[in-house]
Amino acid sequence: MLAIPDSGCVIPPISIPAKHLDTIYKYTRKIAVELNVVGLMNIQYAIANDTVYILEANPRASRTVPLVSKVCNISMARIATQLMLGKKLSDIGIKPKTIPHFGVKESVFPFNMFPEVDPILGPEMRSTGEVLGMADSFGLAFYKSQEAAQQVLPSEGTVLLTVSEADRPAVLEVARQFDKLGFNIKATNGTHKFLAGHGIESEHILKMYEGRPNIVDGIKNNEIQLVINTPSGKLSKHDDSYIRKSAIKYKVPYITTLAAALATARGIDRNRKGHGTVKSLQSYHKDIA
């Protein structure tokens, strides 16, 4: 499971190529041996332009450790303690495992308590907790993680798409997935024109500074069931934080990355086929090879 502050993450990985996973394994081993780490170590990686980069390495546990332990049935804190007391990994018998299910970690934020704060994330940690969704498919595990974080995804209705110019090429697949699911699509001017130019229908909706009725009116009047908004950044002429603030105020689920938007579509699609039954951790663990 790869994680950064305030991140959502999944185990087993679903989008990292095998060659990069091999590189991560090799780098992790080299760093642990070179730094003579005994116990737990937390490394943050980034992949850009088909290259694996190391952001930082810390000889300590992370908040993700207990969740990984639950998903993989490996008591990491216990094993780390045994190692620090003198045992060897060879004594404990740790072996590679195949995980047949999926665990999705999601962060929980206090933004509903601070309505004037823009719920956009940055390098500083802002979450106040974490939850775990587990299922036999990634889509349902993601859906459950959002549910646990008190952001219940809609099964139907209207989705708002308003993305930065840099994100427009990637929004096509998001729009196609929600169109396939039968959602109506509302889009702001730039996104609307881009989608139309690629044969995807959407209804134009005004931003707040463009007049009324606008995005805030649509959210307030329950005309929008899901908000997908990637921030325009500080270089934008107009601040779009009001979109995210309005979603929180009126309890409309909101997504701020296109990767999460695609995961949301997969989650909604899978949940339509059934939410599944309650399954104990022990039952999940029995299936691990």
C-alpha positions as CSV (number, residue, x, y, z in Angstrom):
1,M,0.0,0.0,0.0
2,L,1.5,3.3,-1.1
3,A,0.4,6.4,0.8
4,I,1.1,10.1,1.4
5,P,-0.4,12.4,4.0
6,D,-4.2,12.7,3.6
7,S,-4.2,10.2,0.7
8,G,-6.5,7.5,-0.2
9,C,-4.7,4.3,-1.2
10,V,-5.4,0.7,-2.2
11,I,-3.8,-2.7,-1.5
12,P,-3.1,-4.6,-3.7
13,P,-2.1,-1.8,-6.1
14,I,-4.3,-1.5,-9.2
15,S,-2.5,1.0,-11.3
16,I,1.2,0.6,-10.7
17,P,3.1,-1.5,-13.4
18,A,4.9,-4.6,-12.2
19,K,8.3,-3.1,-13.2
20,H,7.7,-0.1,-10.9
21,L,6.7,-2.4,-8.0
22,D,9.9,-4.3,-8.5
23,T,11.9,-1.1,-8.4
24,I,10.1,-0.1,-5.2
25,Y,10.8,-3.4,-3.6
26,K,14.5,-3.1,-4.5
27,Y,14.9,0.5,-3.3
28,T,13.1,-0.3,-0.1
29,R,15.4,-3.2,0.7
30,K,18.6,-1.2,-0.2
31,I,17.6,1.7,2.0
32,A,16.6,-0.5,5.0
33,V,19.9,-2.4,4.8
34,E,22.0,0.8,4.3
35,L,20.3,2.7,7.2
36,N,20.4,-0.5,9.4
37,V,16.7,-0.1,10.2
38,V,15.4,-2.5,12.7
39,G,11.6,-2.5,12.9
40,L,9.3,-0.4,10.8
41,M,10.2,2.1,8.1
42,N,8.0,4.5,6.2
43,I,9.0,5.5,2.6
44,Q,7.2,7.9,0.3
45,Y,7.6,7.2,-3.4
46,A,6.4,9.1,-6.5
47,I,6.2,7.9,-10.1
48,A,6.6,10.5,-12.8
49,N,7.5,10.1,-16.5
50,D,7.9,6.4,-16.0
51,T,10.5,6.9,-13.3
52,V,10.3,5.9,-9.6
53,Y,11.5,8.7,-7.2
54,I,12.0,8.5,-3.5
55,L,10.6,11.5,-1.6
56,E,11.6,10.6,1.9
57,A,12.4,7.7,4.2
58,N,11.5,7.7,7.9
59,P,12.6,5.0,10.4
60,R,9.1,4.8,12.0
61,A,5.6,3.5,11.5
62,S,2.9,5.4,9.6
63,R,-0.8,5.7,10.2
64,T,-1.3,3.2,7.4
65,V,0.4,0.3,9.2
66,P,-2.6,-0.9,11.2
67,L,-4.8,-0.9,8.1
68,V,-2.2,-2.8,6.1
69,S,-2.0,-5.3,8.9
70,K,-5.8,-5.8,8.8
71,V,-5.9,-6.3,5.0
72,C,-2.8,-8.6,4.8
73,N,-3.2,-10.4,8.1
74,I,0.3,-9.4,9.1
75,S,0.7,-8.0,12.7
76,M,3.3,-5.5,11.7
77,A,3.6,-3.7,15.0
78,R,4.1,-7.1,16.8
79,I,6.7,-8.3,14.3
80,A,8.6,-4.9,14.5
81,T,8.7,-5.3,18.3
82,Q,10.0,-8.8,18.1
83,L,12.8,-7.6,15.7
84,M,13.8,-4.8,18.0
85,L,14.0,-7.3,20.8
86,G,16.5,-9.4,18.9
87,K,14.5,-11.8,16.6
88,K,15.4,-12.2,12.9
89,L,13.0,-12.0,10.0
90,S,14.1,-15.6,9.1
91,D,12.9,-16.7,12.6
92,I,9.4,-15.2,12.0
93,G,8.9,-16.8,8.6
94,I,7.5,-13.9,6.6
95,K,6.8,-14.9,3.0
96,P,5.3,-13.0,0.0
97,K,1.5,-13.4,0.0
98,T,-1.2,-13.1,-2.7
99,I,-4.1,-10.9,-1.5
100,P,-7.3,-11.9,-3.3
101,H,-9.4,-9.1,-1.9
102,F,-9.0,-5.3,-1.8
103,G,-8.6,-2.8,1.0
104,V,-9.1,0.9,0.4
105,K,-7.9,3.5,2.9
106,E,-9.6,6.9,3.0
107,S,-8.9,9.9,5.1
108,V,-11.5,11.6,7.2
109,F,-11.5,15.4,7.3
110,P,-13.1,17.9,9.6
111,F,-14.2,20.4,6.9
112,N,-17.9,20.2,7.8
113,M,-16.8,21.8,11.1
114,F,-15.1,24.6,9.4
115,P,-17.4,25.8,6.6
116,E,-15.2,28.7,5.5
117,V,-12.1,26.6,4.9
118,D,-11.4,25.5,1.4
119,P,-11.2,21.7,1.5
120,I,-8.4,21.4,-0.9
121,L,-5.4,19.4,0.1
122,G,-1.7,20.4,0.1
123,P,1.6,19.2,1.6
124,E,0.4,19.6,5.2
125,M,-1.7,16.9,6.8
126,R,-5.3,18.0,7.5
127,S,-7.1,14.7,8.1
128,T,-8.3,13.8,11.6
129,G,-8.6,10.0,11.0
130,E,-8.8,7.2,8.5
131,V,-11.2,4.5,7.6
132,L,-10.9,1.2,5.7
133,G,-13.2,-0.3,3.1
134,M,-12.7,-4.0,2.2
135,A,-14.4,-6.1,-0.5
136,D,-13.7,-8.7,-3.1
137,S,-13.5,-6.0,-5.8
138,F,-11.7,-2.6,-5.9
139,G,-14.9,-0.8,-6.9
140,L,-16.9,-2.0,-3.9
141,A,-14.0,-1.5,-1.5
142,F,-13.7,2.1,-2.7
143,Y,-17.5,2.6,-2.3
144,K,-17.3,1.3,1.2
145,S,-14.4,3.5,2.1
146,Q,-16.3,6.6,1.0
147,E,-19.4,5.4,2.9
148,A,-17.2,5.0,6.1
149,A,-15.9,8.5,5.6
150,Q,-19.5,9.7,5.6
151,Q,-19.5,10.6,1.9
152,V,-22.1,8.3,0.5
153,L,-21.9,8.1,-3.3
154,P,-25.1,8.5,-5.3
155,S,-26.5,5.7,-7.4
156,E,-28.0,8.0,-10.0
157,G,-28.7,11.6,-10.7
158,T,-26.6,14.5,-12.0
159,V,-22.8,14.9,-11.8
160,L,-21.1,18.3,-12.1
161,L,-17.9,18.3,-14.0
162,T,-15.7,21.4,-13.7
163,V,-12.0,20.8,-14.2
164,S,-8.9,22.9,-14.8
165,E,-7.6,23.2,-18.4
166,A,-4.7,20.9,-17.7
167,D,-7.1,18.2,-16.6
168,R,-9.5,18.4,-19.6
169,P,-7.9,15.6,-21.7
170,A,-8.2,13.2,-18.8
171,V,-11.8,14.2,-18.0
172,L,-13.1,12.5,-21.2
173,E,-12.9,9.0,-19.7
174,V,-14.6,10.2,-16.5
175,A,-17.4,11.7,-18.5
176,R,-17.8,8.6,-20.6
177,Q,-18.0,6.4,-17.5
178,F,-20.7,8.5,-15.8
179,D,-22.6,8.8,-19.1
180,K,-22.4,5.0,-19.4
181,L,-23.9,4.8,-15.9
182,G,-26.8,6.9,-16.9
183,F,-25.9,10.1,-15.0
184,N,-26.8,13.5,-16.4
185,I,-23.8,15.7,-16.8
186,K,-23.6,19.4,-16.0
187,A,-20.4,21.2,-16.9
188,T,-19.0,24.7,-16.7
189,N,-18.1,26.6,-19.9
190,G,-14.6,25.4,-20.6
191,T,-15.3,21.8,-19.7
192,H,-18.7,21.8,-21.5
193,K,-17.1,23.0,-24.8
194,F,-14.3,20.4,-24.5
195,L,-16.7,17.6,-23.9
196,A,-18.9,18.8,-26.8
197,G,-15.9,18.8,-29.1
198,H,-15.4,15.2,-28.3
199,G,-19.0,14.1,-28.8
200,I,-20.0,13.9,-25.1
201,E,-23.3,15.7,-24.2
202,S,-23.5,17.9,-21.2
203,E,-25.7,20.7,-19.9
204,H,-23.9,24.0,-19.5
205,I,-24.0,25.5,-16.0
206,L,-22.8,29.0,-14.9
207,K,-20.1,29.7,-12.4
208,M,-21.1,32.0,-9.6
209,Y,-19.5,35.1,-11.2
210,E,-21.2,34.4,-14.5
211,G,-24.8,35.0,-13.3
212,R,-27.8,32.9,-12.1
213,P,-28.9,30.2,-11.8
214,N,-25.4,28.9,-11.2
215,I,-23.5,26.0,-9.6
216,V,-24.3,27.1,-6.0
217,D,-28.0,27.3,-6.9
218,G,-27.8,23.8,-8.4
219,I,-26.2,22.3,-5.4
220,K,-28.5,24.1,-3.0
221,N,-31.6,23.1,-4.9
222,N,-30.6,19.4,-4.9
223,E,-30.1,19.4,-8.7
224,I,-26.6,18.0,-8.4
225,Q,-25.8,14.7,-6.6
226,L,-22.0,14.6,-7.1
227,V,-19.4,17.3,-7.7
228,I,-16.2,16.6,-9.5
229,N,-13.9,19.7,-9.4
230,T,-10.2,19.8,-9.9
231,P,-8.8,23.0,-8.5
232,S,-7.6,25.7,-11.0
233,G,-4.8,26.8,-8.7
234,K,-3.6,30.2,-7.8
235,L,-3.0,31.3,-11.4
236,S,-6.7,31.2,-12.1
237,K,-8.4,34.5,-12.5
238,H,-11.4,33.4,-10.4
239,D,-11.4,31.4,-7.2
240,D,-13.4,28.2,-7.4
241,S,-13.2,27.2,-3.7
242,Y,-16.9,28.2,-3.3
243,I,-17.8,25.1,-5.3
244,R,-16.2,22.8,-2.8
245,K,-17.4,24.8,0.2
246,S,-21.0,24.6,-1.2
247,A,-20.7,20.9,-1.7
248,I,-19.7,20.5,2.0
249,K,-22.4,22.9,3.3
250,Y,-25.2,21.1,1.5
251,K,-23.7,17.6,2.0
252,V,-23.1,16.7,-1.6
253,P,-20.2,14.3,-2.2
254,Y,-17.3,16.0,-3.9
255,I,-14.2,14.7,-5.7
256,T,-11.1,16.8,-6.4
257,T,-8.9,14.4,-8.5
258,L,-9.7,12.6,-11.8
259,A,-8.2,9.3,-10.5
260,A,-10.7,9.4,-7.6
261,A,-13.5,10.3,-10.1
262,L,-12.8,7.1,-12.1
263,A,-12.7,5.1,-8.8
264,T,-16.0,6.7,-7.9
265,A,-17.6,5.6,-11.2
266,R,-16.2,2.0,-10.6
267,G,-17.6,2.1,-7.0
268,I,-21.1,3.2,-8.1
269,D,-21.2,0.6,-10.8
270,R,-20.1,-2.2,-8.5
271,N,-22.5,-1.1,-5.7
272,R,-25.4,-1.3,-8.1
273,K,-24.8,-5.0,-8.4
274,G,-25.1,-5.4,-4.6
275,H,-23.4,-4.0,-1.5
276,G,-22.3,-7.5,-0.5
277,T,-22.8,-9.2,2.9
278,V,-21.0,-8.6,6.2
279,K,-17.7,-10.5,6.1
280,S,-15.4,-10.9,9.1
281,L,-11.7,-10.2,8.9
282,Q,-11.0,-13.8,9.7
283,S,-13.0,-14.8,6.6
284,Y,-11.0,-12.5,4.4
285,H,-7.7,-13.8,5.9
286,K,-8.6,-17.4,5.2
287,D,-8.4,-16.7,1.5
288,I,-4.9,-15.3,1.6
289,A,-2.4,-17.6,-0.1
